[in-house]
C-alpha cells in the first residue's frame, strides 16, 4: 500500500472509531513500537512519515482497538480517488478527504510546539545549515532549473524563523522570513505544492514576492526530510511566468528530490 494512503487510512480509522492517540500509542508500544509519543502523534496528524515497520505496527494497533469498538464504529474502507485538482497537487498521496481531526487526552503528546522542536532538532542533526555552496546539492538545483527551464531552482532549509537558501541555481531565491516563504507552506504536507499562477491563488496573491519584486508567478516545491522523517526543507522551482505542471513533471520533480534526499541522509 502507498505509505501516505496507509497513513491517512490509519488516522481515519482512529477518527471513525473515536480512538485517542494516547490509547493507540500505548497499544503500539506494547506491540514493540519504538517511536516516541510526539513522533507517533505527528505521524497520525500527517506531519512526518515513519518507516514501514512502525507504520505497520500502528496500523495493527488501530485494527486491534477497532475490533473491540462498539458495533457500527469500525471505519469504512475508502476507495482511492484521482489526485485533487486545484492550486496544489501531488502524485504521492491519494486519500479521499481532508485529514481527520483526532482526539488526545494527554495534550503534551501532541503539542505543536513540541513537534516543531523535534523538527528543528532534526534539521540541526543533518549539519546542512553550514553546507551553503556544497556542490553535492548545487548539481541538483542546476539539473532542476535546466530540466524544467525555469528562472531558478533552490534547496531551502526552514528554521524556526527563516527560510535559508542552501543551494541556488538562477537569479531568484534568497533568505526570507518564514512569513514570506512559500516553502513554509510546502513543509506542512508530504506532497509537492504547485502554484501555477500565484496571482490567482488566495494564499499567495498578496505576498510581497508576488505583488512586488521579483513578481513571482510560478512555484513548485517538494518537501525534504531529515532524521526521524521530519520535514526540514524544500527543493523548489521558481519562475516569473505562470506555468502548467503535468503529471510527468510531478514524477520528474520527485525523481530529482529523491537524489537530494539521498544526499541528505548520507550527510
Secondary structure, DSSP 8 states (H G I E B T S, - for coil): --HHHHHHHHHHHHHHHT-BHHHHHHHHHHTT--S-HHHHHHHHTTS----HHHHHHHHHHHHHHHHTS-TT-S-----------SSS--SS---SSS----B-SSGGGG-HHHHHHHHHHHHHHHTGGG-TT-HHHHHHHHHHHHHHT-SEEEEEEE-SSEEEEEEEEES----EETTT-SHHHHTTSSS-EEES-GGG-TTTTT-HHHHSTT---EEEEEEEE-GGG-EEEEEEEEESS-----HHHHHHHHHHHHHHHHHHHH-
